[in-house]
Amino acid sequence: MRRLAWIALFLALIAPTAAFAVNPDEMLKDPALEARARQLSEGLRCLVCQNQSIDDSNAPLAHDLRVLVRERLTAGDSDSQVINFLVARYGEFVLLKPRFELHNLLLWGLPPVVLVIGMIALFVTARRRQTVNLQTPTLSVSEQQRVATLVEPKAD
């Protein structure tokens, strides 16, 4: 019996538990607005926690952002208006998935370009090695004689 209790305690400690940071006092009474707020807050980055949404963060700033999102939604803003407001206020860093725009084209375009350049470099290197291996150098008669004299053991 005691062993079973230890196993149950161990399983309870290692079991993944969902820690939702949204407090009940933050939630809206309208389920449709609350669902929109939760969907929006999943895509917004906590500015204190690295790569964690404000929906998952317990930081005070994340709490303030969750409240701000809900205030904007109850004021009648659309989802895009709420996002644009937060981006204007905090910059694009607040978005977990940055927008595909001209000013961040390098962010989106550089990885595929580097991948293609790397593949071309590997292909060119492989071709060069193949052509070098095919060209075996031949020695002239005088070079062969010189090698033979160098390789022959000297008689003392």
Secondary structure, DSSP 4 states (H G I P E B T S, - for coil): -HHHHHHHHHHHHHS--------TTTS-SSHHHHHHHHHHHHTBB-SSSTT-BTTT--SHHHHHHHHHHHHHHHTT--HHHHHHHHHHHH-GGGBSS----GGGHHHHHHHHHHHHHHHHHHHHHHHHHHHHHH------HHHHHHHHHHHSPPP-
